[in-house]
Amino acid sequence: MHQFFSNKKLIILLVSVIVCLGLIAYSITEKSKLPIVQQFSNDITAITGRVLSKPTNAVVNFMESVDNLKNTYEENQLLK
């Protein structure tokens, strides 16, 4: 157990993760107290992110399909 606590990088990482989780939990509980302007900007940002993610995900899925087809073709050529 002594060796675990002697690793300073691990302790710093652990404390950082705990602090980040605490900040996330605090920001979630304080959501109702946000100013109207910040709530509006958060809503607009979320909507924009959803709208932009749909075509981006479609392109990524298409590229993965093309890559899968290419791999299948190469495997078939090896099997022949």
PyMOL Python script that loads the backbone (N, CA, C, O; Angstrom):
from pymol import cmd

cmd.read_pdbstr("""\
ATOM      1  N   MET A   1       0.824  -1.194   0.000  1.00  0.00           N
ATOM      2  CA  MET A   1       0.000   0.000   0.000  1.00  0.00           C
ATOM      3  C   MET A   1       0.869   1.259   0.000  1.00  0.00           C
ATOM      4  O   MET A   1       0.480   2.294  -0.540  1.00  0.00           O
ATOM      5  N   HIS A   2       2.063   1.154   0.620  1.00  0.00           N
ATOM      6  CA  HIS A   2       2.964   2.304   0.676  1.00  0.00           C
ATOM      7  C   HIS A   2       3.409   2.715  -0.722  1.00  0.00           C
ATOM      8  O   HIS A   2       3.547   3.907  -0.999  1.00  0.00           O
ATOM      9  N   GLN A   3       3.635   1.746  -1.608  1.00  0.00           N
ATOM     10  CA  GLN A   3       4.077   2.036  -2.963  1.00  0.00           C
ATOM     11  C   GLN A   3       2.989   2.766  -3.750  1.00  0.00           C
ATOM     12  O   GLN A   3       3.297   3.603  -4.598  1.00  0.00           O
ATOM     13  N   PHE A   4       1.716   2.455  -3.474  1.00  0.00           N
ATOM     14  CA  PHE A   4       0.612   3.112  -4.166  1.00  0.00           C
ATOM     15  C   PHE A   4       0.599   4.601  -3.877  1.00  0.00           C
ATOM     16  O   PHE A   4       0.419   5.405  -4.792  1.00  0.00           O
ATOM     17  N   PHE A   5       0.789   4.984  -2.619  1.00  0.00           N
ATOM     18  CA  PHE A   5       0.730   6.395  -2.245  1.00  0.00           C
ATOM     19  C   PHE A   5       2.036   7.130  -2.515  1.00  0.00           C
ATOM     20  O   PHE A   5       2.073   8.356  -2.413  1.00  0.00           O
ATOM     21  N   SER A   6       3.099   6.425  -2.852  1.00  0.00           N
ATOM     22  CA  SER A   6       4.355   7.099  -3.155  1.00  0.00           C
ATOM     23  C   SER A   6       4.394   7.597  -4.597  1.00  0.00           C
ATOM     24  O   SER A   6       5.238   8.427  -4.937  1.00  0.00           O
ATOM     25  N   ASN A   7       3.506   7.113  -5.441  1.00  0.00           N
ATOM     26  CA  ASN A   7       3.469   7.543  -6.833  1.00  0.00           C
ATOM     27  C   ASN A   7       2.683   8.853  -6.924  1.00  0.00           C
ATOM     28  O   ASN A   7       1.453   8.854  -6.876  1.00  0.00           O
ATOM     29  N   LYS A   8       3.400   9.954  -7.053  1.00  0.00           N
ATOM     30  CA  LYS A   8       2.770  11.284  -7.023  1.00  0.00           C
ATOM     31  C   LYS A   8       1.874  11.521  -8.238  1.00  0.00           C
ATOM     32  O   LYS A   8       0.841  12.179  -8.119  1.00  0.00           O
ATOM     33  N   LYS A   9       2.248  11.004  -9.382  1.00  0.00           N
ATOM     34  CA  LYS A   9       1.433  11.197 -10.588  1.00  0.00           C
ATOM     35  C   LYS A   9       0.063  10.545 -10.421  1.00  0.00           C
ATOM     36  O   LYS A   9      -0.953  11.106 -10.833  1.00  0.00           O
ATOM     37  N   LEU A  10       0.040   9.367  -9.819  1.00  0.00           N
ATOM     38  CA  LEU A  10      -1.218   8.665  -9.606  1.00  0.00           C
ATOM     39  C   LEU A  10      -2.113   9.418  -8.626  1.00  0.00           C
ATOM     40  O   LEU A  10      -3.326   9.503  -8.817  1.00  0.00           O
ATOM     41  N   ILE A  11      -1.509   9.958  -7.585  1.00  0.00           N
ATOM     42  CA  ILE A  11      -2.280  10.721  -6.601  1.00  0.00           C
ATOM     43  C   ILE A  11      -2.839  11.990  -7.239  1.00  0.00           C
ATOM     44  O   ILE A  11      -3.997  12.342  -7.013  1.00  0.00           O
ATOM     45  N   ILE A  12      -2.021  12.675  -8.036  1.00  0.00           N
ATOM     46  CA  ILE A  12      -2.490  13.897  -8.712  1.00  0.00           C
ATOM     47  C   ILE A  12      -3.623  13.561  -9.673  1.00  0.00           C
ATOM     48  O   ILE A  12      -4.605  14.300  -9.748  1.00  0.00           O
ATOM     49  N   LEU A  13      -3.503  12.467 -10.403  1.00  0.00           N
ATOM     50  CA  LEU A  13      -4.567  12.048 -11.319  1.00  0.00           C
ATOM     51  C   LEU A  13      -5.852  11.739 -10.560  1.00  0.00           C
ATOM     52  O   LEU A  13      -6.935  12.151 -10.974  1.00  0.00           O
ATOM     53  N   LEU A  14      -5.732  11.023  -9.462  1.00  0.00           N
ATOM     54  CA  LEU A  14      -6.897  10.666  -8.667  1.00  0.00           C
ATOM     55  C   LEU A  14      -7.586  11.903  -8.098  1.00  0.00           C
ATOM     56  O   LEU A  14      -8.812  12.004  -8.139  1.00  0.00           O
ATOM     57  N   VAL A  15      -6.811  12.835  -7.573  1.00  0.00           N
ATOM     58  CA  VAL A  15      -7.390  14.072  -7.033  1.00  0.00           C
ATOM     59  C   VAL A  15      -8.036  14.884  -8.154  1.00  0.00           C
ATOM     60  O   VAL A  15      -9.100  15.469  -7.956  1.00  0.00           O
ATOM     61  N   SER A  16      -7.406  14.926  -9.322  1.00  0.00           N
ATOM     62  CA  SER A  16      -7.972  15.668 -10.454  1.00  0.00           C
ATOM     63  C   SER A  16      -9.311  15.082 -10.889  1.00  0.00           C
ATOM     64  O   SER A  16     -10.253  15.825 -11.165  1.00  0.00           O
ATOM     65  N   VAL A  17      -9.400  13.759 -10.951  1.00  0.00           N
ATOM     66  CA  VAL A  17     -10.655  13.112 -11.341  1.00  0.00           C
ATOM     67  C   VAL A  17     -11.741  13.415 -10.313  1.00  0.00           C
ATOM     68  O   VAL A  17     -12.882  13.693 -10.684  1.00  0.00           O
ATOM     69  N   ILE A  18     -11.403  13.366  -9.039  1.00  0.00           N
ATOM     70  CA  ILE A  18     -12.388  13.655  -7.994  1.00  0.00           C
ATOM     71  C   ILE A  18     -12.858  15.102  -8.080  1.00  0.00           C
ATOM     72  O   ILE A  18     -14.050  15.372  -7.939  1.00  0.00           O
ATOM     73  N   VAL A  19     -11.945  16.026  -8.307  1.00  0.00           N
ATOM     74  CA  VAL A  19     -12.326  17.439  -8.428  1.00  0.00           C
ATOM     75  C   VAL A  19     -13.209  17.653  -9.650  1.00  0.00           C
ATOM     76  O   VAL A  19     -14.202  18.376  -9.573  1.00  0.00           O
ATOM     77  N   CYS A  20     -12.864  17.034 -10.779  1.00  0.00           N
ATOM     78  CA  CYS A  20     -13.679  17.181 -11.990  1.00  0.00           C
ATOM     79  C   CYS A  20     -15.086  16.629 -11.781  1.00  0.00           C
ATOM     80  O   CYS A  20     -16.068  17.257 -12.179  1.00  0.00           O
ATOM     81  N   LEU A  21     -15.185  15.466 -11.164  1.00  0.00           N
ATOM     82  CA  LEU A  21     -16.504  14.897 -10.900  1.00  0.00           C
ATOM     83  C   LEU A  21     -17.306  15.781  -9.948  1.00  0.00           C
ATOM     84  O   LEU A  21     -18.519  15.926 -10.102  1.00  0.00           O
ATOM     85  N   GLY A  22     -16.637  16.360  -8.979  1.00  0.00           N
ATOM     86  CA  GLY A  22     -17.317  17.273  -8.066  1.00  0.00           C
ATOM     87  C   GLY A  22     -17.831  18.513  -8.781  1.00  0.00           C
ATOM     88  O   GLY A  22     -18.950  18.959  -8.526  1.00  0.00           O
ATOM     89  N   LEU A  23     -17.025  19.072  -9.674  1.00  0.00           N
ATOM     90  CA  LEU A  23     -17.467  20.246 -10.429  1.00  0.00           C
ATOM     91  C   LEU A  23     -18.637  19.917 -11.348  1.00  0.00           C
ATOM     92  O   LEU A  23     -19.555  20.723 -11.503  1.00  0.00           O
ATOM     93  N   ILE A  24     -18.606  18.748 -11.951  1.00  0.00           N
ATOM     94  CA  ILE A  24     -19.717  18.333 -12.806  1.00  0.00           C
ATOM     95  C   ILE A  24     -20.991  18.184 -11.978  1.00  0.00           C
ATOM     96  O   ILE A  24     -22.060  18.647 -12.377  1.00  0.00           O
ATOM     97  N   ALA A  25     -20.867  17.540 -10.837  1.00  0.00           N
ATOM     98  CA  ALA A  25     -22.041  17.358  -9.967  1.00  0.00           C
ATOM     99  C   ALA A  25     -22.578  18.705  -9.491  1.00  0.00           C
ATOM    100  O   ALA A  25     -23.791  18.904  -9.430  1.00  0.00           O
ATOM    101  N   TYR A  26     -21.685  19.622  -9.155  1.00  0.00           N
ATOM    102  CA  TYR A  26     -22.118  20.950  -8.709  1.00  0.00           C
ATOM    103  C   TYR A  26     -22.812  21.703  -9.837  1.00  0.00           C
ATOM    104  O   TYR A  26     -23.828  22.359  -9.608  1.00  0.00           O
ATOM    105  N   SER A  27     -22.277  21.616 -11.050  1.00  0.00           N
ATOM    106  CA  SER A  27     -22.880  22.337 -12.170  1.00  0.00           C
ATOM    107  C   SER A  27     -24.245  21.767 -12.532  1.00  0.00           C
ATOM    108  O   SER A  27     -25.117  22.501 -12.997  1.00  0.00           O
ATOM    109  N   ILE A  28     -24.442  20.468 -12.327  1.00  0.00           N
ATOM    110  CA  ILE A  28     -25.742  19.864 -12.619  1.00  0.00           C
ATOM    111  C   ILE A  28     -26.779  20.313 -11.602  1.00  0.00           C
ATOM    112  O   ILE A  28     -27.919  20.601 -11.967  1.00  0.00           O
ATOM    113  N   THR A  29     -26.401  20.377 -10.339  1.00  0.00           N
ATOM    114  CA  THR A  29     -27.366  20.756  -9.298  1.00  0.00           C
ATOM    115  C   THR A  29     -27.698  22.233  -9.339  1.00  0.00           C
ATOM    116  O   THR A  29     -28.783  22.627  -8.911  1.00  0.00           O
ATOM    117  N   GLU A  30     -26.800  23.058  -9.840  1.00  0.00           N
ATOM    118  CA  GLU A  30     -27.026  24.496  -9.883  1.00  0.00           C
ATOM    119  C   GLU A  30     -27.612  24.948 -11.224  1.00  0.00           C
ATOM    120  O   GLU A  30     -27.580  26.139 -11.534  1.00  0.00           O
ATOM    121  N   LYS A  31     -28.133  24.039 -12.003  1.00  0.00           N
ATOM    122  CA  LYS A  31     -28.618  24.365 -13.340  1.00  0.00           C
ATOM    123  C   LYS A  31     -29.806  25.325 -13.312  1.00  0.00           C
ATOM    124  O   LYS A  31     -29.925  26.175 -14.195  1.00  0.00           O
ATOM    125  N   SER A  32     -30.666  25.210 -12.338  1.00  0.00           N
ATOM    126  CA  SER A  32     -31.854  26.056 -12.301  1.00  0.00           C
ATOM    127  C   SER A  32     -31.520  27.500 -11.957  1.00  0.00           C
ATOM    128  O   SER A  32     -32.360  28.379 -12.148  1.00  0.00           O
ATOM    129  N   LYS A  33     -30.331  27.768 -11.462  1.00  0.00           N
ATOM    130  CA  LYS A  33     -29.945  29.112 -11.054  1.00  0.00           C
ATOM    131  C   LYS A  33     -29.162  29.862 -12.128  1.00  0.00           C
ATOM    132  O   LYS A  33     -28.615  30.932 -11.859  1.00  0.00           O
ATOM    133  N   LEU A  34     -29.102  29.315 -13.341  1.00  0.00           N
ATOM    134  CA  LEU A  34     -28.380  29.971 -14.416  1.00  0.00           C
ATOM    135  C   LEU A  34     -29.140  31.194 -14.903  1.00  0.00           C
ATOM    136  O   LEU A  34     -30.371  31.197 -14.910  1.00  0.00           O
ATOM    137  N   PRO A  35     -28.420  32.231 -15.308  1.00  0.00           N
ATOM    138  CA  PRO A  35     -29.087  33.393 -15.899  1.00  0.00           C
ATOM    139  C   PRO A  35     -29.775  33.003 -17.211  1.00  0.00           C
ATOM    140  O   PRO A  35     -29.396  32.034 -17.868  1.00  0.00           O
ATOM    141  N   ILE A  36     -30.784  33.777 -17.568  1.00  0.00           N
ATOM    142  CA  ILE A  36     -31.567  33.498 -18.773  1.00  0.00           C
ATOM    143  C   ILE A  36     -30.684  33.491 -20.017  1.00  0.00           C
ATOM    144  O   ILE A  36     -30.849  32.634 -20.885  1.00  0.00           O
ATOM    145  N   VAL A  37     -29.750  34.433 -20.113  1.00  0.00           N
ATOM    146  CA  VAL A  37     -28.889  34.518 -21.292  1.00  0.00           C
ATOM    147  C   VAL A  37     -28.044  33.254 -21.413  1.00  0.00           C
ATOM    148  O   VAL A  37     -27.866  32.737 -22.516  1.00  0.00           O
ATOM    149  N   GLN A  38     -27.522  32.749 -20.297  1.00  0.00           N
ATOM    150  CA  GLN A  38     -26.702  31.547 -20.342  1.00  0.00           C
ATOM    151  C   GLN A  38     -27.546  30.319 -20.668  1.00  0.00           C
ATOM    152  O   GLN A  38     -27.090  29.434 -21.392  1.00  0.00           O
ATOM    153  N   GLN A  39     -28.762  30.252 -20.148  1.00  0.00           N
ATOM    154  CA  GLN A  39     -29.647  29.143 -20.482  1.00  0.00           C
ATOM    155  C   GLN A  39     -29.955  29.140 -21.981  1.00  0.00           C
ATOM    156  O   GLN A  39     -29.946  28.093 -22.627  1.00  0.00           O
ATOM    157  N   PHE A  40     -30.229  30.333 -22.522  1.00  0.00           N
ATOM    158  CA  PHE A  40     -30.524  30.464 -23.947  1.00  0.00           C
ATOM    159  C   PHE A  40     -29.331  30.039 -24.785  1.00  0.00           C
ATOM    160  O   PHE A  40     -29.486  29.291 -25.750  1.00  0.00           O
ATOM    161  N   SER A  41     -28.128  30.513 -24.423  1.00  0.00           N
ATOM    162  CA  SER A  41     -26.945  30.154 -25.200  1.00  0.00           C
ATOM    163  C   SER A  41     -26.646  28.658 -25.079  1.00  0.00           C
ATOM    164  O   SER A  41     -26.197  28.046 -26.048  1.00  0.00           O
ATOM    165  N   ASN A  42     -26.884  28.063 -23.917  1.00  0.00           N
ATOM    166  CA  ASN A  42     -26.695  26.621 -23.764  1.00  0.00           C
ATOM    167  C   ASN A  42     -27.664  25.842 -24.643  1.00  0.00           C
ATOM    168  O   ASN A  42     -27.281  24.847 -25.258  1.00  0.00           O
ATOM    169  N   ASP A  43     -28.912  26.286 -24.705  1.00  0.00           N
ATOM    170  CA  ASP A  43     -29.908  25.619 -25.534  1.00  0.00           C
ATOM    171  C   ASP A  43     -29.550  25.717 -27.020  1.00  0.00           C
ATOM    172  O   ASP A  43     -29.649  24.731 -27.751  1.00  0.00           O
ATOM    173  N   ILE A  44     -29.138  26.899 -27.458  1.00  0.00           N
ATOM    174  CA  ILE A  44     -28.765  27.099 -28.859  1.00  0.00           C
ATOM    175  C   ILE A  44     -27.560  26.236 -29.212  1.00  0.00           C
ATOM    176  O   ILE A  44     -27.518  25.624 -30.280  1.00  0.00           O
ATOM    177  N   THR A  45     -26.583  26.189 -28.315  1.00  0.00           N
ATOM    178  CA  THR A  45     -25.394  25.384 -28.558  1.00  0.00           C
ATOM    179  C   THR A  45     -25.751  23.900 -28.654  1.00  0.00           C
ATOM    180  O   THR A  45     -25.231  23.192 -29.516  1.00  0.00           O
ATOM    181  N   ALA A  46     -26.627  23.431 -27.780  1.00  0.00           N
ATOM    182  CA  ALA A  46     -27.027  22.021 -27.805  1.00  0.00           C
ATOM    183  C   ALA A  46     -27.764  21.683 -29.097  1.00  0.00           C
ATOM    184  O   ALA A  46     -27.511  20.642 -29.703  1.00  0.00           O
ATOM    185  N   ILE A  47     -28.661  22.546 -29.515  1.00  0.00           N
ATOM    186  CA  ILE A  47     -29.412  22.310 -30.752  1.00  0.00           C
ATOM    187  C   ILE A  47     -28.466  22.307 -31.953  1.00  0.00           C
ATOM    188  O   ILE A  47     -28.569  21.449 -32.830  1.00  0.00           O
ATOM    189  N   THR A  48     -27.547  23.270 -31.987  1.00  0.00           N
ATOM    190  CA  THR A  48     -26.589  23.347 -33.091  1.00  0.00           C
ATOM    191  C   THR A  48     -25.716  22.090 -33.127  1.00  0.00           C
ATOM    192  O   THR A  48     -25.434  21.554 -34.199  1.00  0.00           O
ATOM    193  N   GLY A  49     -25.297  21.632 -31.963  1.00  0.00           N
ATOM    194  CA  GLY A  49     -24.485  20.419 -31.904  1.00  0.00           C
ATOM    195  C   GLY A  49     -25.226  19.206 -32.429  1.00  0.00           C
ATOM    196  O   GLY A  49     -24.655  18.384 -33.145  1.00  0.00           O
ATOM    197  N   ARG A  50     -26.503  19.092 -32.072  1.00  0.00           N
ATOM    198  CA  ARG A  50     -27.296  17.960 -32.558  1.00  0.00           C
ATOM    199  C   ARG A  50     -27.484  18.036 -34.067  1.00  0.00           C
ATOM    200  O   ARG A  50     -27.383  17.024 -34.761  1.00  0.00           O
ATOM    201  N   VAL A  51     -27.758  19.238 -34.577  1.00  0.00           N
ATOM    202  CA  VAL A  51     -27.988  19.406 -36.019  1.00  0.00           C
ATOM    203  C   VAL A  51     -26.712  19.091 -36.793  1.00  0.00           C
ATOM    204  O   VAL A  51     -26.774  18.446 -37.839  1.00  0.00           O
ATOM    205  N   LEU A  52     -25.559  19.535 -36.297  1.00  0.00           N
ATOM    206  CA  LEU A  52     -24.307  19.300 -37.009  1.00  0.00           C
ATOM    207  C   LEU A  52     -23.813  17.862 -36.857  1.00  0.00           C
ATOM    208  O   LEU A  52     -23.089  17.362 -37.719  1.00  0.00           O
ATOM    209  N   SER A  53     -24.194  17.204 -35.779  1.00  0.00           N
ATOM    210  CA  SER A  53     -23.698  15.839 -35.573  1.00  0.00           C
ATOM    211  C   SER A  53     -24.370  14.840 -36.499  1.00  0.00           C
ATOM    212  O   SER A  53     -23.766  13.822 -36.838  1.00  0.00           O
ATOM    213  N   LYS A  54     -25.593  15.098 -36.916  1.00  0.00           N
ATOM    214  CA  LYS A  54     -26.295  14.150 -37.797  1.00  0.00           C
ATOM    215  C   LYS A  54     -25.566  13.959 -39.124  1.00  0.00           C
ATOM    216  O   LYS A  54     -25.255  12.819 -39.470  1.00  0.00           O
ATOM    217  N   PRO A  55     -25.273  15.032 -39.897  1.00  0.00           N
ATOM    218  CA  PRO A  55     -24.566  14.804 -41.157  1.00  0.00           C
ATOM    219  C   PRO A  55     -23.137  14.307 -40.949  1.00  0.00           C
ATOM    220  O   PRO A  55     -22.632  13.522 -41.752  1.00  0.00           O
ATOM    221  N   THR A  56     -22.488  14.753 -39.886  1.00  0.00           N
ATOM    222  CA  THR A  56     -21.137  14.293 -39.610  1.00  0.00           C
ATOM    223  C   THR A  56     -21.121  12.803 -39.331  1.00  0.00           C
ATOM    224  O   THR A  56     -20.264  12.084 -39.847  1.00  0.00           O
ATOM    225  N   ASN A  57     -22.055  12.331 -38.524  1.00  0.00           N
ATOM    226  CA  ASN A  57     -22.146  10.900 -38.242  1.00  0.00           C
ATOM    227  C   ASN A  57     -22.479  10.107 -39.504  1.00  0.00           C
ATOM    228  O   ASN A  57     -21.994   8.989 -39.682  1.00  0.00           O
ATOM    229  N   ALA A  58     -23.299  10.678 -40.374  1.00  0.00           N
ATOM    230  CA  ALA A  58     -23.635   9.994 -41.624  1.00  0.00           C
ATOM    231  C   ALA A  58     -22.391   9.824 -42.493  1.00  0.00           C
ATOM    232  O   ALA A  58     -22.188   8.761 -43.079  1.00  0.00           O
ATOM    233  N   VAL A  59     -21.562  10.856 -42.580  1.00  0.00           N
ATOM    234  CA  VAL A  59     -20.333  10.775 -43.374  1.00  0.00           C
ATOM    235  C   VAL A  59     -19.371   9.758 -42.762  1.00  0.00           C
ATOM    236  O   VAL A  59     -18.756   8.970 -43.480  1.00  0.00           O
ATOM    237  N   VAL A  60     -19.245   9.779 -41.444  1.00  0.00           N
ATOM    238  CA  VAL A  60     -18.343   8.835 -40.774  1.00  0.00           C
ATOM    239  C   VAL A  60     -18.822   7.402 -40.996  1.00  0.00           C
ATOM    240  O   VAL A  60     -18.014   6.520 -41.285  1.00  0.00           O
ATOM    241  N   ASN A  61     -20.117   7.165 -40.866  1.00  0.00           N
ATOM    242  CA  ASN A  61     -20.661   5.821 -41.101  1.00  0.00           C
ATOM    243  C   ASN A  61     -20.440   5.367 -42.539  1.00  0.00           C
ATOM    244  O   ASN A  61     -20.123   4.203 -42.786  1.00  0.00           O
ATOM    245  N   PHE A  62     -20.605   6.284 -43.483  1.00  0.00           N
ATOM    246  CA  PHE A  62     -20.373   5.959 -44.890  1.00  0.00           C
ATOM    247  C   PHE A  62     -18.913   5.586 -45.128  1.00  0.00           C
ATOM    248  O   PHE A  62     -18.620   4.617 -45.828  1.00  0.00           O
ATOM    249  N   MET A  63     -18.005   6.356 -44.545  1.00  0.00           N
ATOM    250  CA  MET A  63     -16.583   6.071 -44.716  1.00  0.00           C
ATOM    251  C   MET A  63     -16.212   4.730 -44.087  1.00  0.00           C
ATOM    252  O   MET A  63     -15.390   3.996 -44.636  1.00  0.00           O
ATOM    253  N   GLU A  64     -16.806   4.409 -42.951  1.00  0.00           N
ATOM    254  CA  GLU A  64     -16.557   3.106 -42.324  1.00  0.00           C
ATOM    255  C   GLU A  64     -17.085   1.968 -43.188  1.00  0.00           C
ATOM    256  O   GLU A  64     -16.458   0.913 -43.284  1.00  0.00           O
ATOM    257  N   SER A  65     -18.240   2.182 -43.818  1.00  0.00           N
ATOM    258  CA  SER A  65     -18.793   1.164 -44.708  1.00  0.00           C
ATOM    259  C   SER A  65     -17.893   0.934 -45.914  1.00  0.00           C
ATOM    260  O   SER A  65     -17.673  -0.208 -46.320  1.00  0.00           O
ATOM    261  N   VAL A  66     -17.377   2.005 -46.483  1.00  0.00           N
ATOM    262  CA  VAL A  66     -16.473   1.892 -47.619  1.00  0.00           C
ATOM    263  C   VAL A  66     -15.201   1.154 -47.202  1.00  0.00           C
ATOM    264  O   VAL A  66     -14.691   0.308 -47.937  1.00  0.00           O
ATOM    265  N   ASP A  67     -14.697   1.488 -46.014  1.00  0.00           N
ATOM    266  CA  ASP A  67     -13.505   0.817 -45.518  1.00  0.00           C
ATOM    267  C   ASP A  67     -13.763  -0.672 -45.288  1.00  0.00           C
ATOM    268  O   ASP A  67     -12.916  -1.509 -45.600  1.00  0.00           O
ATOM    269  N   ASN A  68     -14.928  -0.996 -44.746  1.00  0.00           N
ATOM    270  CA  ASN A  68     -15.289  -2.404 -44.547  1.00  0.00           C
ATOM    271  C   ASN A  68     -15.400  -3.152 -45.878  1.00  0.00           C
ATOM    272  O   ASN A  68     -14.959  -4.295 -45.994  1.00  0.00           O
ATOM    273  N   LEU A  69     -15.991  -2.498 -46.878  1.00  0.00           N
ATOM    274  CA  LEU A  69     -16.089  -3.119 -48.201  1.00  0.00           C
ATOM    275  C   LEU A  69     -14.707  -3.347 -48.813  1.00  0.00           C
ATOM    276  O   LEU A  69     -14.461  -4.379 -49.437  1.00  0.00           O
ATOM    277  N   LYS A  70     -13.819  -2.387 -48.632  1.00  0.00           N
ATOM    278  CA  LYS A  70     -12.460  -2.515 -49.152  1.00  0.00           C
ATOM    279  C   LYS A  70     -11.748  -3.682 -48.471  1.00  0.00           C
ATOM    280  O   LYS A  70     -11.075  -4.474 -49.132  1.00  0.00           O
ATOM    281  N   ASN A  71     -11.897  -3.785 -47.152  1.00  0.00           N
ATOM    282  CA  ASN A  71     -11.269  -4.892 -46.422  1.00  0.00           C
ATOM    283  C   ASN A  71     -11.843  -6.236 -46.870  1.00  0.00           C
ATOM    284  O   ASN A  71     -11.107  -7.214 -47.002  1.00  0.00           O
ATOM    285  N   THR A  72     -13.145  -6.283 -47.101  1.00  0.00           N
ATOM    286  CA  THR A  72     -13.777  -7.519 -47.556  1.00  0.00           C
ATOM    287  C   THR A  72     -13.265  -7.907 -48.935  1.00  0.00           C
ATOM    288  O   THR A  72     -12.995  -9.080 -49.193  1.00  0.00           O
ATOM    289  N   TYR A  73     -13.131  -6.938 -49.811  1.00  0.00           N
ATOM    290  CA  TYR A  73     -12.614  -7.204 -51.157  1.00  0.00           C
ATOM    291  C   TYR A  73     -11.188  -7.755 -51.090  1.00  0.00           C
ATOM    292  O   TYR A  73     -10.848  -8.716 -51.780  1.00  0.00           O
ATOM    293  N   GLU A  74     -10.357  -7.126 -50.242  1.00  0.00           N
ATOM    294  CA  GLU A  74      -8.971  -7.593 -50.111  1.00  0.00           C
ATOM    295  C   GLU A  74      -8.914  -9.005 -49.532  1.00  0.00           C
ATOM    296  O   GLU A  74      -8.099  -9.818 -49.968  1.00  0.00           O
ATOM    297  N   GLU A  75      -9.762  -9.302 -48.563  1.00  0.00           N
ATOM    298  CA  GLU A  75      -9.805 -10.653 -47.996  1.00  0.00           C
ATOM    299  C   GLU A  75     -10.254 -11.666 -49.036  1.00  0.00           C
ATOM    300  O   GLU A  75      -9.723 -12.775 -49.102  1.00  0.00           O
ATOM    301  N   ASN A  76     -11.230 -11.286 -49.846  1.00  0.00           N
ATOM    302  CA  ASN A  76     -11.695 -12.189 -50.903  1.00  0.00           C
ATOM    303  C   ASN A  76     -10.597 -12.449 -51.936  1.00  0.00           C
ATOM    304  O   ASN A  76     -10.469 -13.562 -52.446  1.00  0.00           O
ATOM    305  N   GLN A  77      -9.820 -11.434 -52.236  1.00  0.00           N
ATOM    306  CA  GLN A  77      -8.734 -11.621 -53.190  1.00  0.00           C
ATOM    307  C   GLN A  77      -7.680 -12.567 -52.626  1.00  0.00           C
ATOM    308  O   GLN A  77      -7.115 -13.381 -53.357  1.00  0.00           O
ATOM    309  N   LEU A  78      -7.415 -12.458 -51.317  1.00  0.00           N
ATOM    310  CA  LEU A  78      -6.458 -13.382 -50.702  1.00  0.00           C
ATOM    311  C   LEU A  78      -6.970 -14.807 -50.686  1.00  0.00           C
ATOM    312  O   LEU A  78      -6.203 -15.754 -50.860  1.00  0.00           O
ATOM    313  N   LEU A  79      -8.273 -14.959 -50.475  1.00  0.00           N
ATOM    314  CA  LEU A  79      -8.855 -16.296 -50.422  1.00  0.00           C
ATOM    315  C   LEU A  79      -8.860 -16.962 -51.804  1.00  0.00           C
ATOM    316  O   LEU A  79      -8.774 -18.186 -51.898  1.00  0.00           O
ATOM    317  N   LYS A  80      -8.960 -16.168 -52.872  1.00  0.00           N
ATOM    318  CA  LYS A  80      -8.953 -16.729 -54.221  1.00  0.00           C
ATOM    319  C   LYS A  80      -7.566 -17.255 -54.500  1.00  0.00           C
ATOM    320  O   LYS A  80      -7.311 -17.779 -55.584  1.00  0.00           O
TER     321      LYS A  80
END
""", "prot")
cmd.dss("prot")
cmd.show_as("cartoon", "prot")
cmd.util.cbc("prot")
cmd.orient("prot")
